[in-house]
């Protein structure tokens, strides 16, 4: 069974540009909400945390 996936609370309105995430076993899964049976990416928790910190700070320059 495919459980635990959720959209951001900021995903709203008629937008089709959403991703879903799932937290499990020390990693974060990310997938396209329109292609649930398609590929999903898995990121270690430290990498996901670093990505969120940089995104919140508006820093998209260079590697995490």
Residue pairs with C-beta under 8 A, 6 or more apart in sequence:
2 36
4 22
4 23
4 24
5 20
5 21
5 22
5 29
5 31
5 36
6 20
6 21
6 22
7 18
7 19
7 20
7 33
8 18
8 19
8 21
11 18
11 33
16 34
18 32
18 33
18 34
19 30
19 31
19 32
19 33
20 30
20 31
20 32
20 33
20 36
21 28
21 29
21 30
22 28
22 29
23 29
26 44
26 45
27 42
27 43
27 44
27 45
27 48
28 42
28 43
28 45
28 48
29 40
29 41
29 42
30 40
30 41
30 42
30 43
31 38
31 39
31 40
31 41
32 38
43 51
47 64
50 64
51 64
54 60
54 64
